[in-house]
Amino acid sequence: MTLEKLENFIDGAYAAPHSGQWLETENPYTATAWGLIPRSDAADAEAAVAAAQRAFATGPWPALSPTQRAAMIHRIGDTIAAHAEELARIEVRDNCKTYKEMLNQVKRIPDWYHFYAGLADKLNGQVLPTDRPGHMNYVRHEPLGVIAMITPWNSPLMLLAWKLAPALAAGNTAVVKPSEFTTASALRFAELVYQAGLPSGVLNVVSGLGAEVGAALTAHPGVAKVAFTGGVSGGRAVYQAAARDLKPVSLELGGKSPNIVFPDADLELAARGVVSGIFGSGGQSCVAGSRLLVASEIHDNFLARVIELTRKIRLGDPMSPETDIGPVATRPQFDHIMNCIGFAREGGATVATGGVQVADPAGGPGLFVAPTVLTGVTNDMRIAQEEVFGPVLSVIPFEDEADALRIANDSDFGLGAGLWTRDVARVHRMAARLQAGSVWVNTYKATSQISPFGGYKMSGLGREGGTEMIADYTRVKSVWINLTDEVPYGFPL
């Protein structure tokens, strides 16, 4: 079978990798390669950054007024909406999330571009009152320049939108390095937005391995900022490389989020929220509610509800509307998940359901892990502290509110937390003290372009979403003007 050969997208056109080398990309459901992506290197990174620098400094992009730039970004959103089904199918082929999930996700992406398009001509400076007679002072927000964006394989276009929409609205240009497992959608997206009128060089996409092209982009002196979503080890590498040039970074990293259920909660609602919070997307989500903290007095009853719902989850072909979870997206991730289940058992946890590789009901060769619920877990166990990024739930009992808060915060991570209770006073007490960037009450995983998203502790730096986010893609400049005919001197003439 002849494999489809993809190319980088640089300066408004497709370009073969400088090295002439390619990487196979496969469909995790069929376990067969369908295409070849460029194995880019530092030379490709250099070409992409140079194109983005030219587009930032000259040509039509910097000449656009903020209102014109807003119209351009709005068209990007409209273009995604018009091609949502195509883009969703591309993402399913690469990461095997279900088509119904990815189509719903892609249909929400235009909201991000429309929202930040609306802010592009509202990035106001400020005239400040001063304590210096005869002087005026005002503040400007100016674009940074070239932004390197490194995105993961679980929600490629959505997580790109979280970065690209505010960056473009602020007037920057971009070089995107998608995951080597899910490159195709970013390349097709780049082609589509150029067809919609985005000037050449404003958006560039280079594929390949993180240690080769990703590292080259991060360390490139022409890159003004790095926006990264991925694992902690990758985030550390990005942070260290960017520090050499003192360039800013935003890092959205991992999580070990607690989902906390109190006795007064609507237990049916809570059970559905817990199950969807961990097993939605096959657990391949940074905010997966992977630690279930449940009050001891309802532990057995609530656990039975969770196990019953878990066993109803349907695995299979991700394109089928009947499927709830597709296979694990990559072989390394599948191996990691199974290894985590293994060390959980060795550490004393009990597998209440799942815990094994399962065959595709349709007979396919995909890498399926049965949705897994672990009991007998204490928070000091390795399984309760390390991110699995798969369909594995650790159940941990607690005695009272203080105990729940102690367990929830006893983690290196702090991305999200769920809270299930009818007690309004408890909601506000817990929300104030939970060490997490997002707290969901009687719901889980709610996100919006309107609201900031990000983590505490090892879950990252910076935020994505919200009106404030656009300012993170700017430099602040203070301008002083002397309104008098006298020039102050610090020494006598």
Buried (B, 14 or more C-beta within 10 A) or exposed (E): EEBEEBBBBBBBEBBBBBBEBBBEBBBBBBBEBBBBBBBBBBEBBBBBBBBBBBBBEEBBBBEBEBEBBBBBBBBBBEBBBEBBEEBBBBBBBBBBBBBBBBBEBBBBBBBBBBBBBBBBBEBEBEEEEEEEEEEBBBEBBEBBBBBBBBBBBBBBBBBBBBBBBBBBBBBBBBBBBBBBBBBBBBBBBBBBBBEBEBBBBBBBBBBBBBEBBBBBBBBBEBBBBBBBBBBBEBBEBBBEBBEEBEBBBBBBBBBBBBBBBBBEBBBEEBBBBBBBBBBBBBBBBBBBBBBBBBBEEBBEEBBEBBBEBBEEBEBBBBBBEEBBBBBBBBEEBBEBBBEBBEEBBEBEBEBBBBBEEBEBBEEBEBBBBBBBBBBBBBBEBEBBBBBBBBBBBBBBBBEEBEBBBEBBBBBBBBBBBBBBBEBEEBBEEBBEEBBBBBBBBBEBBEBEBEEBBBBBBBBBBBBBBBBEBBBBBBBEEEEEEEEEEEEEEEEEE
